Amino acid sequence: MLRRDFIMVQIEELGKVIAQIISQRNANATRKIPEMVQSVYSSLKLDKDFLLNHSPEEIVLALNGEDMAGLQRMELAAKLLLEDSYLHPEEQQTMRQKAKEMLEYIQANDSTFSLERIQLLEEINELIKESEISK
């Protein structure tokens, strides 16, 4: 029980870093964002290329560890990938599509209902549509 609580606190802390990244992007204070993005990737023990080149099932397996909290970590990874897409315009569409795929996998396989996740999926769909229109 204590181990699970500790792991959930770690996941929550990574979520707070992602929230900081989002707020800095929204405030146009992007100087520290690449550094913060990299620190979350390091904490999750993966990188952008791994996320883009593996299926959601493979990502969950890589993130599961002993605690089997892979879905929670994958949700953080999807949010991180979405934020990282703002730093890589050349890969933006691919990264957003993958974040969407990961979140849809979580929706289908997680036992908890999340309005935030649904809202984020809608936001990603809008970003993808806007990008396709601007082409």
HELIX and SHEET records of a PDB file:
HELIX    1   1 LEU A    2  ASN A   26  1                                  25    
HELIX    2   2 THR A   30  LYS A   32  5                                   3    
HELIX    3   3 ILE A   33  LEU A   44  1                                  12    
HELIX    4   4 LYS A   48  ASN A   53  1                                   6    
HELIX    5   5 PRO A   56  ASN A   64  1                                   9    
HELIX    6   6 GLY A   70  SER A   85  1                                  16    
HELIX    7   7 PRO A   89  GLU A   91  5                                   3    
HELIX    8   8 GLN A   92  ASN A  109  1                                  18    
HELIX    9   9 LEU A  115  SER A  134  1                                  20    
END                                                                             
